[in-house]
Amino acid sequence: MPPDAEHELVVEADGLTKVFSDFWMRRKAVAVDGISFGIRRDEIFGLLGPNGSGKSTTIKMILGLLHRSKGRLTVFGKDPSDVDVKRRIGYLPEESYLFRFPAPTETLDFYGRLFGLAHAVRRRRTEELLAMVGLTHVAHRQVGEFSKGMARRLGIAQALINDPDLLILDEPTSGLDPLGSRQVKDLLLELGRRGKTILLSSHQLDDVQDVCDRMVILYGGRIRSEGTVDQLLEDSGRTVITVPRLDAASTARVERFLRDEAHVPVERIAAPRQRLEDLFVKIVEDARKERAETSGAQAGGPTAAFLRGEESDGERLIGDLVAAPDAPAPASAKAEPRPAPATVGPARDVLRELTEVSATPAPAAPAPAAAPKPAPAAPAPTATPTPTPAPTAPPATPAPASRPAQKSATDVDRSVIDDLLGGGGGS
């Protein structure tokens, strides 16, 4: 690792060690034993090794899911347990652990909400990702009904929902058909060109060979070899000459020239063979051109626009504006209490009805009260002045009589109001 690239390192491990111990702190297994490596920005890095070599343990320490026993490990220059670091990581585990009952659209929306994405952004990215992995036609089926390969496609989509700066993929092509594997490799190459950093762990060595820039090979928790793909795979003992197809006479002349002039024996002359993956992809593409029906996963679409960096500033602005109403939600909550007095409104309507009911018998009450005058006898000083104007001016007496009736009605209504509102005890 050249020293001038240290400032570009996204992941840096120095003497990284992980020891698993039992309850009594006795050493049980050394999963990772003092490894040192660095993953540079804009690089596709391969982590290879047989089962039990420490690959998954290393990945879990990078994710902050396991604590290292010794050594130093930084991700984006910070400790892996930092929450800001986790926000910039997308992770696909070895097995796709997804909820069985939600649909793919609900699953991706859930993971988008975990990253705090706005509703409009979640909806747009969900549509683009489902189209990219070929699951648009089953977007509303329950995930529990999916095959392993379809669930794997959805797992890849959820790892990309936050447009991560560091993408960690553990066996991404496990369970995928050759078409899905080819698409995943094309996606990784495109993300690498865009500037994403990718950590790839896989037992499919052909996949790693096709996409990785550098790799390390682990065994027993230690690094046994590391370097670029060309450095590790170069065969310095042979030379390959590739020419268009030759007839038998030309081939014999070439072989004779190499033997007589260069004194080099020709080990093998044969026509090149195409890869089985290329043949499989060609057969399936021909079948799709014939519009053959299938209930499985369909061909994936183009890479999602936001992963290609083609999300326009206008779309980001719209997303921010759409997300803006969600932010002042407390303001709308403050506006909600205004209808709360409406809960008092019906009570006032009931009280108004009570006052009207109490006001209607009020005119009947003064008629019997005017005939027998014992009622005003109780308040002697106030009752005596009211009857004196009654005989002298009969038309004037009902007016004052009705006014006291209204006052008494309101007095009664206030007491009823106080009793209903719980204030009667205070008066």
Secondary structure, 3 states (H helix, E strand, C coil): CCHHHHHHEEEEEEEEEEEEECCCCCEEEEEEEEEEEEEECCCEEEEECCCCCCHHHHHHHHHCCCCCCEEEEEECCECCCCHHHHCCEEEECCCCCCCCCCCHHHHHHHHHHHCCCCHHHHHHHHHHHHHHCCCHHHCCCCHHHCCHHHHHHHHHHHHHCCCCCEEEEECCCCCCCHHHHHHHHHHHHHHHHHCCEEEEECCCHHHHHHHCCEEEEEECCEEEEEEEHHHHHCCCCCCCCCCCCCCHHHHHHHHHHHHHCCCCCCCCCCCCCCCHHHHHHHHHHHHHHCCCCCCCCCCCCCCCCCCCCCCCHHHHHHHHHHHHHHCCHHHHHHHCCCCHHHHHHHHHHHHHHHHHHHHCHHHHCHHHHHCCCCHHHCCHHHHCCCCCHHHHCCCCCHHHHHHHHHHHHHHHHHHHHHHHCCCCCCC
